[in-house]
């Protein structure tokens, strides 16, 4: 090996993507639950949430009666 060769060091920084959040589902007249679920699933995929995380995080994006339904049935929900 030649003495003229140089050794270079490189700093490697991991790329951390910000977590994305879906819109809040209020369950009001005119809200489209299918559209919201599709958005939620796309964001969950981007965030690399598994089924358990998807179910656990849904609570934070529900408001009104839908959140109450989640709270009242949480023990019956499964991923």
N, C-alpha and C positions, 0 to 999 in steps of 0.2 A: 504494500500500500504506500502510496506516495505521501511524503511529508507536506506536499503542497495542498493536499485536500483539506477542506475545512469541515468542521462539524457544526451544523446549525441546529439550534433548538427552536421549536415552535410552541407557542402558547395555544392551547385549545380551550375554547370557552363553549360550554354547552348552550345550545339555543333553547330558550325557554319561551314557549308560546303562551300568551295570556289566555286565561280561561274565559271562554265566551259564555254568556248567559242568555237564555231564551227570554222572550217577553213574558209578562205576567198574564196568566189566564184568569179572568174575572168571572167567567160564566154568565155574562149578561146577555140580554136579548141581542141577537145579531152577531155574537161571538161564534166563530166556527171552530168547534173542538177538534175536528179532523185536521184543519190547517195548523192549529197550535201543536198538536201531537207530532205532525210532520216536522215542524220547525224544531221542536224539542228533541226529536230523534236525530236530526241532522247535527244539532249542536252537541248532543251527547256523543255522537260518533267523533266529532272534531275534538272534543275534550277527552276522548278515550275512556268514557265511563262504561263500566260493565253493567249488567242488568241490575245488580244490587245497588250500585251507585245511582243509576237512573231512577230507580224507585225511591231511594232515600232523598235525592235532590228535588224530586217533583214537588214535595211539600213547599219548598221555598219559592216556587213560581206559581202557586195557586193562591187565589184570594176568594173571599166571600164563601158562598155555600159549598163550592168545590173543595176548599180547604177544610171546612168542617166535615164534609164527607170523608176526606182523607184521614183526618184525625180520628173520626169515629170508627173507621174500618182498618186502621193501620195494622193491627195484629192479624187481620185476615189477608193482607196483601202479600203477594210473593212475586219474585222476579221470574 
